Each structure stands twice: as structure tokens, then as C-alpha cells.
């Protein structure tokens, strides 16, 4: 025959076995309640810390009054809660009566007129019988030299000039006979130095033999003296005056 085991009555008049069953059945509900309680505490703690931080930041930004005597009076903290921003209206400054500022107009500099260079006209040559004879002698001398014929031009020299310059030296001196090139004869200027001495200046241009462009310019100067009714050359000089565009 099976023996029946009896348990003493437990709390609330139930057996210990029933009590243990109730405890196992209520444990999940208690755990859930405890978890919700802990979560509420955590949320409340974070909220309290946030409120405290906001209060501290507002307290730091409050103004502290001082009377300037070296002792600080009791400090009054005025903390303002954040509110909607109020737009600020800017009022233009009112000028002081009796004063005015006048800005002078900007002056534009007046351009200075560019001076006009007027070329000086070459004075006309006064034609006299002596001028004609002097020019005739020089115009006879130049073509022979440019063509390379030197005997007759050497005869146009005065006796003193020939005695100081031999014919051999004469045909080698570029002041007297130039050099082999293409030449262009320009204006001629005649002036009377005294009653027996004349000066003649001839403008020369050395040009390119292919296209006629100017290579260099010169002034060929002749001095002549009248001796026994003839005009003889007493000195010759060739002076460069410029360079062309070649």
C-alpha cells in the first residue's frame, strides 16, 4: 500500500509545495516590474543631470555687479530662461545739429596737350653766280667718285691738298672716294664762310642694291676756296648721321 506524505501547512494556509509553485509563477512578473523600475530611475537620473547642467550654464552667464571700491558687493544672479528671439530694429544715427560733412567732388586730372613738333624748314639756298660755280664743282666731283673714276676728282683738289695727300692715299681714303655701294644723293646745302671760302654739305644715303631700302645716312662735307677765279676743294669729310631700318 502506497504511503502518503503530508506537508505542514505553509504561509497563508497553503502547503509549501503550492507556495513554491506560486513563487515560480510570480517570478517573471516581478522581474519585469523590477526592470521597469530600474529603467525609470535611469531616465529620471539623466533628466535631473540635464536640468542641473542647464541651470549651471545659465548661472555662469549671469552678470555680477561691482561698485569699483575693491570689495565686491553681494552678487545677484539673474538667470533668464531661453525665450523667443526678439528682432532688433536698427535706428539710423541722427546727425549733430550745426555740423555737416561735405565730400568734395573727385577732380579728374586734365590731360596736358601733347606739344606738336613743327619741323624746321630748310632755308632756301640763295642762288648766286658763285653758288652755282661751287655746286657745279661738287656735282662734278661726286659722280666720278661713285662710279670709281678717281683721276679727274683728284685734279679738283687744291695744290696744298694734293701736296698733303698723294693719289695712292686719296683712292684709299673713304672720306674722299666712299666705297663700293649703292648711293643716293639727297639735299645740298651751300654757305659762304668768307669772301673766298665756301662750305657745301651733301646728304647721302647708302641703300640696298636689291630693294632700295636705306642702310645708313651720311653728310658729305666739302670746303672750297676761290683761287684765280676757280673753286678748288681744300678739305673733304664724311660724317655718319643715322642708321636705316635694314
Secondary structure by P-SEA (a helix, b strand, c coil): cbbbbbbccccccccaaaaaaaaaaaaaaaaaaaaaaaaaaaaaaaaaaaaaaaaaaaaaabbbbbccccccccccccccccccbbbbbbbcccccccbbbbbcccccccccccbbbbccccccccccaaaaaaaaaaaaaaaaaaacccaaaaaaccaaaaaaccaaaaaacccccccccbbbbcbbbbbbccccbbbbbbbbbbcccccccccbbbbbbbbbbbcccbbbbcbbbbbbcccccc
